[in-house]
Amino acid sequence: MYFGGSIALIAIGAILAFAVTDAINGVDLTMVGYICMAAGALGIVLSLIVNSRRGDAAVRDTRRDDIPPAR
């Protein structure tokens, strides 16, 4: 799940938690909304962690100036 999916989960969760006034027997829509928002926030945090680790591997290009060029 990347940023787009996480933001969508947060938006859907906020709509369920704060805007929906309907009731379904046996389902607390407010709690479902809070769970969706928490899952979206967790997805954003995990995406940031994974992307930061992926970027570190690409930066490790070592150059040495003290070795003469090959002929």
N, CA, C and O atoms as a Maestro MAE file, in Angstrom:
{
 s_m_m2io_version
 :::
 2.0.0
}

f_m_ct {
 s_m_title
 :::
 protein
 m_atom[284] {
  # First column is atom index #
  i_m_mmod_type
  r_m_x_coord
  r_m_y_coord
  r_m_z_coord
  i_m_residue_number
  s_m_chain_name
  s_m_pdb_residue_name
  s_m_pdb_atom_name
  i_m_atomic_number
  :::
  1 25 0.861 -1.157 0.000 1 A "MET " " N  " 7
  2 3 0.000 0.000 0.000 1 A "MET " " CA " 6
  3 2 0.915 1.230 0.000 1 A "MET " " C  " 6
  4 15 1.813 1.353 0.834 1 A "MET " " O  " 8
  5 25 0.671 2.128 -0.943 2 A "TYR " " N  " 7
  6 3 1.478 3.327 -1.046 2 A "TYR " " CA " 6
  7 2 0.687 4.528 -0.561 2 A "TYR " " C  " 6
  8 15 -0.362 4.380 0.067 2 A "TYR " " O  " 8
  9 25 1.195 5.721 -0.855 3 A "PHE " " N  " 7
  10 3 0.580 6.931 -0.340 3 A "PHE " " CA " 6
  11 2 -0.860 7.099 -0.799 3 A "PHE " " C  " 6
  12 15 -1.719 7.488 -0.007 3 A "PHE " " O  " 8
  13 25 -1.134 6.814 -2.054 4 A "GLY " " N  " 7
  14 3 -2.495 7.001 -2.573 4 A "GLY " " CA " 6
  15 2 -3.510 6.126 -1.864 4 A "GLY " " C  " 6
  16 15 -4.580 6.598 -1.479 4 A "GLY " " O  " 8
  17 25 -3.183 4.860 -1.688 5 A "GLY " " N  " 7
  18 3 -4.085 3.958 -0.984 5 A "GLY " " CA " 6
  19 2 -4.260 4.329 0.469 5 A "GLY " " C  " 6
  20 15 -5.352 4.207 1.025 5 A "GLY " " O  " 8
  21 25 -3.185 4.781 1.082 6 A "SER " " N  " 7
  22 3 -3.256 5.184 2.485 6 A "SER " " CA " 6
  23 2 -4.122 6.425 2.664 6 A "SER " " C  " 6
  24 15 -4.921 6.506 3.597 6 A "SER " " O  " 8
  25 25 -3.958 7.381 1.770 7 A "ILE " " N  " 7
  26 3 -4.773 8.595 1.854 7 A "ILE " " CA " 6
  27 2 -6.238 8.271 1.599 7 A "ILE " " C  " 6
  28 15 -7.124 8.846 2.231 7 A "ILE " " O  " 8
  29 25 -6.495 7.345 0.667 8 A "ALA " " N  " 7
  30 3 -7.874 6.930 0.407 8 A "ALA " " CA " 6
  31 2 -8.490 6.272 1.643 8 A "ALA " " C  " 6
  32 15 -9.647 6.529 1.975 8 A "ALA " " O  " 8
  33 25 -7.713 5.420 2.324 9 A "LEU " " N  " 7
  34 3 -8.222 4.795 3.552 9 A "LEU " " CA " 6
  35 2 -8.533 5.834 4.623 9 A "LEU " " C  " 6
  36 15 -9.546 5.734 5.315 9 A "LEU " " O  " 8
  37 25 -7.669 6.820 4.757 10 A "ILE " " N  " 7
  38 3 -7.905 7.869 5.747 10 A "ILE " " CA " 6
  39 2 -9.168 8.647 5.395 10 A "ILE " " C  " 6
  40 15 -9.973 8.958 6.273 10 A "ILE " " O  " 8
  41 25 -9.344 8.963 4.112 11 A "ALA " " N  " 7
  42 3 -10.529 9.725 3.696 11 A "ALA " " CA " 6
  43 2 -11.806 8.919 3.907 11 A "ALA " " C  " 6
  44 15 -12.794 9.451 4.412 11 A "ALA " " O  " 8
  45 25 -11.799 7.650 3.527 12 A "ILE " " N  " 7
  46 3 -12.973 6.795 3.714 12 A "ILE " " CA " 6
  47 2 -13.272 6.627 5.197 12 A "ILE " " C  " 6
  48 15 -14.430 6.666 5.613 12 A "ILE " " O  " 8
  49 25 -12.227 6.441 5.988 13 A "GLY " " N  " 7
  50 3 -12.413 6.316 7.433 13 A "GLY " " CA " 6
  51 2 -12.993 7.568 8.062 13 A "GLY " " C  " 6
  52 15 -13.846 7.493 8.946 13 A "GLY " " O  " 8
  53 25 -12.523 8.728 7.598 14 A "ALA " " N  " 7
  54 3 -13.049 9.985 8.144 14 A "ALA " " CA " 6
  55 2 -14.521 10.164 7.768 14 A "ALA " " C  " 6
  56 15 -15.318 10.645 8.573 14 A "ALA " " O  " 8
  57 25 -14.869 9.780 6.558 15 A "ILE " " N  " 7
  58 3 -16.275 9.872 6.154 15 A "ILE " " CA " 6
  59 2 -17.134 8.954 7.011 15 A "ILE " " C  " 6
  60 15 -18.203 9.352 7.475 15 A "ILE " " O  " 8
  61 25 -16.673 7.732 7.220 16 A "LEU " " N  " 7
  62 3 -17.444 6.801 8.045 16 A "LEU " " CA " 6
  63 2 -17.527 7.255 9.498 16 A "LEU " " C  " 6
  64 15 -18.566 7.109 10.140 16 A "LEU " " O  " 8
  65 25 -16.438 7.803 10.009 17 A "ALA " " N  " 7
  66 3 -16.412 8.172 11.429 17 A "ALA " " CA " 6
  67 2 -17.181 9.450 11.723 17 A "ALA " " C  " 6
  68 15 -17.812 9.559 12.775 17 A "ALA " " O  " 8
  69 25 -17.142 10.419 10.817 18 A "PHE " " N  " 7
  70 3 -17.678 11.732 11.159 18 A "PHE " " CA " 6
  71 2 -18.921 12.140 10.368 18 A "PHE " " C  " 6
  72 15 -19.674 13.000 10.825 18 A "PHE " " O  " 8
  73 25 -19.154 11.548 9.202 19 A "ALA " " N  " 7
  74 3 -20.234 12.054 8.348 19 A "ALA " " CA " 6
  75 2 -21.419 11.103 8.227 19 A "ALA " " C  " 6
  76 15 -22.531 11.553 7.949 19 A "ALA " " O  " 8
  77 25 -21.220 9.827 8.424 20 A "VAL " " N  " 7
  78 3 -22.309 8.865 8.238 20 A "VAL " " CA " 6
  79 2 -23.110 8.760 9.528 20 A "VAL " " C  " 6
  80 15 -22.556 8.544 10.606 20 A "VAL " " O  " 8
  81 25 -24.417 8.915 9.400 21 A "THR " " N  " 7
  82 3 -25.278 8.805 10.580 21 A "THR " " CA " 6
  83 2 -26.171 7.568 10.522 21 A "THR " " C  " 6
  84 15 -26.960 7.332 11.436 21 A "THR " " O  " 8
  85 25 -26.054 6.780 9.460 22 A "ASP " " N  " 7
  86 3 -26.821 5.541 9.363 22 A "ASP " " CA " 6
  87 2 -26.336 4.528 10.387 22 A "ASP " " C  " 6
  88 15 -25.271 4.682 10.985 22 A "ASP " " O  " 8
  89 25 -27.137 3.496 10.574 23 A "ALA " " N  " 7
  90 3 -26.769 2.432 11.499 23 A "ALA " " CA " 6
  91 2 -27.019 1.089 10.829 23 A "ALA " " C  " 6
  92 15 -28.029 0.887 10.155 23 A "ALA " " O  " 8
  93 25 -26.089 0.192 11.027 24 A "ILE " " N  " 7
  94 3 -26.226 -1.188 10.563 24 A "ILE " " CA " 6
  95 2 -26.208 -2.061 11.814 24 A "ILE " " C  " 6
  96 15 -25.361 -1.887 12.690 24 A "ILE " " O  " 8
  97 25 -27.141 -2.990 11.889 25 A "ASN " " N  " 7
  98 3 -27.209 -3.860 13.065 25 A "ASN " " CA " 6
  99 2 -25.919 -4.651 13.223 25 A "ASN " " C  " 6
  100 15 -25.497 -5.353 12.304 25 A "ASN " " O  " 8
  101 25 -25.308 -4.538 14.363 26 A "GLY " " N  " 7
  102 3 -24.105 -5.300 14.665 26 A "GLY " " CA " 6
  103 2 -22.812 -4.674 14.171 26 A "GLY " " C  " 6
  104 15 -21.743 -5.241 14.399 26 A "GLY " " O  " 8
  105 25 -22.867 -3.511 13.492 27 A "VAL " " N  " 7
  106 3 -21.665 -2.860 12.972 27 A "VAL " " CA " 6
  107 2 -21.640 -1.417 13.464 27 A "VAL " " C  " 6
  108 15 -22.581 -0.656 13.242 27 A "VAL " " O  " 8
  109 25 -20.564 -1.058 14.126 28 A "ASP " " N  " 7
  110 3 -20.368 0.316 14.576 28 A "ASP " " CA " 6
  111 2 -19.558 1.043 13.509 28 A "ASP " " C  " 6
  112 15 -18.340 0.885 13.430 28 A "ASP " " O  " 8
  113 25 -20.242 1.841 12.689 29 A "LEU " " N  " 7
  114 3 -19.584 2.501 11.564 29 A "LEU " " CA " 6
  115 2 -18.535 3.517 12.023 29 A "LEU " " C  " 6
  116 15 -17.557 3.757 11.315 29 A "LEU " " O  " 8
  117 25 -18.728 4.102 13.181 30 A "THR " " N  " 7
  118 3 -17.722 5.028 13.700 30 A "THR " " CA " 6
  119 2 -16.426 4.293 13.994 30 A "THR " " C  " 6
  120 15 -15.346 4.784 13.665 30 A "THR " " O  " 8
  121 25 -16.521 3.128 14.607 31 A "MET " " N  " 7
  122 3 -15.325 2.345 14.903 31 A "MET " " CA " 6
  123 2 -14.660 1.844 13.630 31 A "MET " " C  " 6
  124 15 -13.432 1.822 13.545 31 A "MET " " O  " 8
  125 25 -15.449 1.442 12.638 32 A "VAL " " N  " 7
  126 3 -14.890 1.023 11.352 32 A "VAL " " CA " 6
  127 2 -14.130 2.189 10.724 32 A "VAL " " C  " 6
  128 15 -13.062 1.992 10.145 32 A "VAL " " O  " 8
  129 25 -14.672 3.392 10.834 33 A "GLY " " N  " 7
  130 3 -13.983 4.574 10.316 33 A "GLY " " CA " 6
  131 2 -12.662 4.822 11.016 33 A "GLY " " C  " 6
  132 15 -11.662 5.124 10.364 33 A "GLY " " O  " 8
  133 25 -12.643 4.700 12.337 34 A "TYR " " N  " 7
  134 3 -11.398 4.887 13.075 34 A "TYR " " CA " 6
  135 2 -10.369 3.825 12.701 34 A "TYR " " C  " 6
  136 15 -9.180 4.126 12.595 34 A "TYR " " O  " 8
  137 25 -10.811 2.599 12.503 35 A "ILE " " N  " 7
  138 3 -9.899 1.526 12.116 35 A "ILE " " CA " 6
  139 2 -9.317 1.803 10.734 35 A "ILE " " C  " 6
  140 15 -8.123 1.595 10.514 35 A "ILE " " O  " 8
  141 25 -10.150 2.273 9.796 36 A "CYS " " N  " 7
  142 3 -9.654 2.613 8.457 36 A "CYS " " CA " 6
  143 2 -8.642 3.752 8.518 36 A "CYS " " C  " 6
  144 15 -7.631 3.719 7.817 36 A "CYS " " O  " 8
  145 25 -8.906 4.757 9.347 37 A "MET " " N  " 7
  146 3 -7.957 5.866 9.468 37 A "MET " " CA " 6
  147 2 -6.636 5.400 10.076 37 A "MET " " C  " 6
  148 15 -5.570 5.845 9.652 37 A "MET " " O  " 8
  149 25 -6.696 4.515 11.060 38 A "ALA " " N  " 7
  150 3 -5.468 3.992 11.666 38 A "ALA " " CA " 6
  151 2 -4.683 3.155 10.662 38 A "ALA " " C  " 6
  152 15 -3.456 3.236 10.612 38 A "ALA " " O  " 8
  153 25 -5.382 2.353 9.863 39 A "ALA " " N  " 7
  154 3 -4.699 1.546 8.849 39 A "ALA " " CA " 6
  155 2 -4.054 2.438 7.795 39 A "ALA " " C  " 6
  156 15 -2.959 2.138 7.320 39 A "ALA " " O  " 8
  157 25 -4.715 3.525 7.425 40 A "GLY " " N  " 7
  158 3 -4.131 4.461 6.471 40 A "GLY " " CA " 6
  159 2 -2.904 5.152 7.021 40 A "GLY " " C  " 6
  160 15 -1.914 5.317 6.308 40 A "GLY " " O  " 8
  161 25 -2.952 5.560 8.284 41 A "ALA " " N  " 7
  162 3 -1.791 6.197 8.908 41 A "ALA " " CA " 6
  163 2 -0.628 5.227 9.009 41 A "ALA " " C  " 6
  164 15 0.520 5.600 8.766 41 A "ALA " " O  " 8
  165 25 -0.920 3.983 9.367 42 A "LEU " " N  " 7
  166 3 0.124 2.965 9.431 42 A "LEU " " CA " 6
  167 2 0.715 2.714 8.041 42 A "LEU " " C  " 6
  168 15 1.921 2.508 7.909 42 A "LEU " " O  " 8
  169 25 -0.116 2.730 7.020 43 A "GLY " " N  " 7
  170 3 0.370 2.549 5.655 43 A "GLY " " CA " 6
  171 2 1.302 3.664 5.226 43 A "GLY " " C  " 6
  172 15 2.296 3.409 4.545 43 A "GLY " " O  " 8
  173 25 1.002 4.893 5.611 44 A "ILE " " N  " 7
  174 3 1.890 6.011 5.275 44 A "ILE " " CA " 6
  175 2 3.235 5.861 5.980 44 A "ILE " " C  " 6
  176 15 4.284 6.070 5.371 44 A "ILE " " O  " 8
  177 25 3.206 5.503 7.250 45 A "VAL " " N  " 7
  178 3 4.451 5.333 8.005 45 A "VAL " " CA " 6
  179 2 5.293 4.212 7.399 45 A "VAL " " C  " 6
  180 15 6.499 4.375 7.218 45 A "VAL " " O  " 8
  181 25 4.670 3.081 7.087 46 A "LEU " " N  " 7
  182 3 5.414 1.971 6.498 46 A "LEU " " CA " 6
  183 2 5.946 2.321 5.119 46 A "LEU " " C  " 6
  184 15 7.050 1.907 4.765 46 A "LEU " " O  " 8
  185 25 5.192 3.068 4.339 47 A "SER " " N  " 7
  186 3 5.671 3.493 3.030 47 A "SER " " CA " 6
  187 2 6.891 4.389 3.160 47 A "SER " " C  " 6
  188 15 7.840 4.261 2.387 47 A "SER " " O  " 8
  189 25 6.876 5.292 4.130 48 A "LEU " " N  " 7
  190 3 8.034 6.153 4.344 48 A "LEU " " CA " 6
  191 2 9.260 5.354 4.755 48 A "LEU " " C  " 6
  192 15 10.367 5.638 4.300 48 A "LEU " " O  " 8
  193 25 9.073 4.357 5.612 49 A "ILE " " N  " 7
  194 3 10.198 3.531 6.060 49 A "ILE " " CA " 6
  195 2 10.766 2.734 4.895 49 A "ILE " " C  " 6
  196 15 11.982 2.700 4.707 49 A "ILE " " O  " 8
  197 25 9.909 2.093 4.110 50 A "VAL " " N  " 7
  198 3 10.373 1.273 2.993 50 A "VAL " " CA " 6
  199 2 11.060 2.138 1.943 50 A "VAL " " C  " 6
  200 15 12.105 1.755 1.417 50 A "VAL " " O  " 8
  201 25 10.491 3.294 1.633 51 A "ASN " " N  " 7
  202 3 11.096 4.157 0.626 51 A "ASN " " CA " 6
  203 2 12.410 4.756 1.089 51 A "ASN " " C  " 6
  204 15 13.295 4.978 0.263 51 A "ASN " " O  " 8
  205 25 12.571 5.024 2.369 52 A "SER " " N  " 7
  206 3 13.836 5.562 2.847 52 A "SER " " CA " 6
  207 2 14.930 4.498 2.795 52 A "SER " " C  " 6
  208 15 16.082 4.817 2.499 52 A "SER " " O  " 8
  209 25 14.598 3.268 3.069 53 A "ARG " " N  " 7
  210 3 15.595 2.194 2.982 53 A "ARG " " CA " 6
  211 2 15.967 1.904 1.537 53 A "ARG " " C  " 6
  212 15 17.124 1.597 1.246 53 A "ARG " " O  " 8
  213 25 15.007 1.998 0.631 54 A "ARG " " N  " 7
  214 3 15.270 1.747 -0.776 54 A "ARG " " CA " 6
  215 2 16.202 2.815 -1.337 54 A "ARG " " C  " 6
  216 15 17.048 2.517 -2.180 54 A "ARG " " O  " 8
  217 25 16.057 4.042 -0.882 55 A "GLY " " N  " 7
  218 3 16.899 5.129 -1.364 55 A "GLY " " CA " 6
  219 2 18.335 5.025 -0.879 55 A "GLY " " C  " 6
  220 15 19.248 5.474 -1.573 55 A "GLY " " O  " 8
  221 25 18.560 4.441 0.301 56 A "ASP " " N  " 7
  222 3 19.915 4.309 0.828 56 A "ASP " " CA " 6
  223 2 20.774 3.394 -0.020 56 A "ASP " " C  " 6
  224 15 21.969 3.647 -0.167 56 A "ASP " " O  " 8
  225 25 20.205 2.341 -0.581 57 A "ALA " " N  " 7
  226 3 20.980 1.385 -1.364 57 A "ALA " " CA " 6
  227 2 21.471 2.008 -2.664 57 A "ALA " " C  " 6
  228 15 22.542 1.645 -3.150 57 A "ALA " " O  " 8
  229 25 20.720 2.928 -3.232 58 A "ALA " " N  " 7
  230 3 21.099 3.521 -4.503 58 A "ALA " " CA " 6
  231 2 22.166 4.602 -4.328 58 A "ALA " " C  " 6
  232 15 22.839 4.949 -5.299 58 A "ALA " " O  " 8
  233 25 22.340 5.140 -3.132 59 A "VAL " " N  " 7
  234 3 23.263 6.241 -2.922 59 A "VAL " " CA " 6
  235 2 24.681 5.753 -2.681 59 A "VAL " " C  " 6
  236 15 25.616 6.545 -2.790 59 A "VAL " " O  " 8
  237 25 24.874 4.512 -2.366 60 A "ARG " " N  " 7
  238 3 26.187 4.009 -1.965 60 A "ARG " " CA " 6
  239 2 27.110 3.765 -3.156 60 A "ARG " " C  " 6
  240 15 27.552 2.638 -3.377 60 A "ARG " " O  " 8
  241 25 27.394 4.786 -3.904 61 A "ASP " " N  " 7
  242 3 28.313 4.721 -5.029 61 A "ASP " " CA " 6
  243 2 29.639 5.296 -4.565 61 A "ASP " " C  " 6
  244 15 29.737 6.497 -4.316 61 A "ASP " " O  " 8
  245 25 30.655 4.466 -4.447 62 A "THR " " N  " 7
  246 3 31.935 4.888 -3.909 62 A "THR " " CA " 6
  247 2 32.891 5.183 -5.052 62 A "THR " " C  " 6
  248 15 33.060 4.371 -5.962 62 A "THR " " O  " 8
  249 25 33.503 6.332 -4.997 63 A "ARG " " N  " 7
  250 3 34.504 6.707 -5.993 63 A "ARG " " CA " 6
  251 2 35.820 6.986 -5.272 63 A "ARG " " C  " 6
  252 15 35.859 7.574 -4.191 63 A "ARG " " O  " 8
  253 25 36.884 6.541 -5.912 64 A "ARG " " N  " 7
  254 3 38.207 6.763 -5.334 64 A "ARG " " CA " 6
  255 2 39.035 7.568 -6.305 64 A "ARG " " C  " 6
  256 15 39.216 7.178 -7.458 64 A "ARG " " O  " 8
  257 25 39.536 8.694 -5.836 65 A "ASP " " N  " 7
  258 3 40.340 9.563 -6.674 65 A "ASP " " CA " 6
  259 2 41.844 9.239 -6.613 65 A "ASP " " C  " 6
  260 15 42.610 9.738 -7.438 65 A "ASP " " O  " 8
  261 25 42.267 8.424 -5.662 66 A "ASP " " N  " 7
  262 3 43.682 8.159 -5.501 66 A "ASP " " CA " 6
  263 2 44.172 7.017 -6.390 66 A "ASP " " C  " 6
  264 15 45.369 6.726 -6.393 66 A "ASP " " O  " 8
  265 25 43.300 6.370 -7.135 67 A "ILE " " N  " 7
  266 3 43.695 5.285 -8.042 67 A "ILE " " CA " 6
  267 2 43.856 5.882 -9.437 67 A "ILE " " C  " 6
  268 15 42.947 6.550 -9.930 67 A "ILE " " O  " 8
  269 25 44.992 5.651 -10.074 68 A "PRO " " N  " 7
  270 3 45.185 6.210 -11.415 68 A "PRO " " CA " 6
  271 2 44.239 5.537 -12.409 68 A "PRO " " C  " 6
  272 15 43.887 4.370 -12.233 68 A "PRO " " O  " 8
  273 25 43.826 6.258 -13.451 69 A "PRO " " N  " 7
  274 3 42.909 5.674 -14.438 69 A "PRO " " CA " 6
  275 2 43.553 4.518 -15.199 69 A "PRO " " C  " 6
  276 15 44.760 4.522 -15.439 69 A "PRO " " O  " 8
  277 25 42.762 3.556 -15.567 70 A "ALA " " N  " 7
  278 3 43.248 2.396 -16.322 70 A "ALA " " CA " 6
  279 2 43.541 2.817 -17.751 70 A "ALA " " C  " 6
  280 15 42.859 3.675 -18.311 70 A "ALA " " O  " 8
  281 25 44.593 2.185 -18.352 71 A "ARG " " N  " 7
  282 3 44.952 2.522 -19.733 71 A "ARG " " CA " 6
  283 2 44.554 1.438 -20.664 71 A "ARG " " C  " 6
  284 15 44.777 1.546 -21.869 71 A "ARG " " O  " 8
  :::
 }
 m_bond[283] {
  # First column is bond index #
  i_m_from
  i_m_to
  i_m_order
  :::
  1 1 2 1
  2 2 3 1
  3 3 4 2
  4 3 5 1
  5 5 6 1
  6 6 7 1
  7 7 8 2
  8 7 9 1
  9 9 10 1
  10 10 11 1
  11 11 12 2
  12 11 13 1
  13 13 14 1
  14 14 15 1
  15 15 16 2
  16 15 17 1
  17 17 18 1
  18 18 19 1
  19 19 20 2
  20 19 21 1
  21 21 22 1
  22 22 23 1
  23 23 24 2
  24 23 25 1
  25 25 26 1
  26 26 27 1
  27 27 28 2
  28 27 29 1
  29 29 30 1
  30 30 31 1
  31 31 32 2
  32 31 33 1
  33 33 34 1
  34 34 35 1
  35 35 36 2
  36 35 37 1
  37 37 38 1
  38 38 39 1
  39 39 40 2
  40 39 41 1
  41 41 42 1
  42 42 43 1
  43 43 44 2
  44 43 45 1
  45 45 46 1
  46 46 47 1
  47 47 48 2
  48 47 49 1
  49 49 50 1
  50 50 51 1
  51 51 52 2
  52 51 53 1
  53 53 54 1
  54 54 55 1
  55 55 56 2
  56 55 57 1
  57 57 58 1
  58 58 59 1
  59 59 60 2
  60 59 61 1
  61 61 62 1
  62 62 63 1
  63 63 64 2
  64 63 65 1
  65 65 66 1
  66 66 67 1
  67 67 68 2
  68 67 69 1
  69 69 70 1
  70 70 71 1
  71 71 72 2
  72 71 73 1
  73 73 74 1
  74 74 75 1
  75 75 76 2
  76 75 77 1
  77 77 78 1
  78 78 79 1
  79 79 80 2
  80 79 81 1
  81 81 82 1
  82 82 83 1
  83 83 84 2
  84 83 85 1
  85 85 86 1
  86 86 87 1
  87 87 88 2
  88 87 89 1
  89 89 90 1
  90 90 91 1
  91 91 92 2
  92 91 93 1
  93 93 94 1
  94 94 95 1
  95 95 96 2
  96 95 97 1
  97 97 98 1
  98 98 99 1
  99 99 100 2
  100 99 101 1
  101 101 102 1
  102 102 103 1
  103 103 104 2
  104 103 105 1
  105 105 106 1
  106 106 107 1
  107 107 108 2
  108 107 109 1
  109 109 110 1
  110 110 111 1
  111 111 112 2
  112 111 113 1
  113 113 114 1
  114 114 115 1
  115 115 116 2
  116 115 117 1
  117 117 118 1
  118 118 119 1
  119 119 120 2
  120 119 121 1
  121 121 122 1
  122 122 123 1
  123 123 124 2
  124 123 125 1
  125 125 126 1
  126 126 127 1
  127 127 128 2
  128 127 129 1
  129 129 130 1
  130 130 131 1
  131 131 132 2
  132 131 133 1
  133 133 134 1
  134 134 135 1
  135 135 136 2
  136 135 137 1
  137 137 138 1
  138 138 139 1
  139 139 140 2
  140 139 141 1
  141 141 142 1
  142 142 143 1
  143 143 144 2
  144 143 145 1
  145 145 146 1
  146 146 147 1
  147 147 148 2
  148 147 149 1
  149 149 150 1
  150 150 151 1
  151 151 152 2
  152 151 153 1
  153 153 154 1
  154 154 155 1
  155 155 156 2
  156 155 157 1
  157 157 158 1
  158 158 159 1
  159 159 160 2
  160 159 161 1
  161 161 162 1
  162 162 163 1
  163 163 164 2
  164 163 165 1
  165 165 166 1
  166 166 167 1
  167 167 168 2
  168 167 169 1
  169 169 170 1
  170 170 171 1
  171 171 172 2
  172 171 173 1
  173 173 174 1
  174 174 175 1
  175 175 176 2
  176 175 177 1
  177 177 178 1
  178 178 179 1
  179 179 180 2
  180 179 181 1
  181 181 182 1
  182 182 183 1
  183 183 184 2
  184 183 185 1
  185 185 186 1
  186 186 187 1
  187 187 188 2
  188 187 189 1
  189 189 190 1
  190 190 191 1
  191 191 192 2
  192 191 193 1
  193 193 194 1
  194 194 195 1
  195 195 196 2
  196 195 197 1
  197 197 198 1
  198 198 199 1
  199 199 200 2
  200 199 201 1
  201 201 202 1
  202 202 203 1
  203 203 204 2
  204 203 205 1
  205 205 206 1
  206 206 207 1
  207 207 208 2
  208 207 209 1
  209 209 210 1
  210 210 211 1
  211 211 212 2
  212 211 213 1
  213 213 214 1
  214 214 215 1
  215 215 216 2
  216 215 217 1
  217 217 218 1
  218 218 219 1
  219 219 220 2
  220 219 221 1
  221 221 222 1
  222 222 223 1
  223 223 224 2
  224 223 225 1
  225 225 226 1
  226 226 227 1
  227 227 228 2
  228 227 229 1
  229 229 230 1
  230 230 231 1
  231 231 232 2
  232 231 233 1
  233 233 234 1
  234 234 235 1
  235 235 236 2
  236 235 237 1
  237 237 238 1
  238 238 239 1
  239 239 240 2
  240 239 241 1
  241 241 242 1
  242 242 243 1
  243 243 244 2
  244 243 245 1
  245 245 246 1
  246 246 247 1
  247 247 248 2
  248 247 249 1
  249 249 250 1
  250 250 251 1
  251 251 252 2
  252 251 253 1
  253 253 254 1
  254 254 255 1
  255 255 256 2
  256 255 257 1
  257 257 258 1
  258 258 259 1
  259 259 260 2
  260 259 261 1
  261 261 262 1
  262 262 263 1
  263 263 264 2
  264 263 265 1
  265 265 266 1
  266 266 267 1
  267 267 268 2
  268 267 269 1
  269 269 270 1
  270 270 271 1
  271 271 272 2
  272 271 273 1
  273 273 274 1
  274 274 275 1
  275 275 276 2
  276 275 277 1
  277 277 278 1
  278 278 279 1
  279 279 280 2
  280 279 281 1
  281 281 282 1
  282 282 283 1
  283 283 284 2
  :::
 }
}
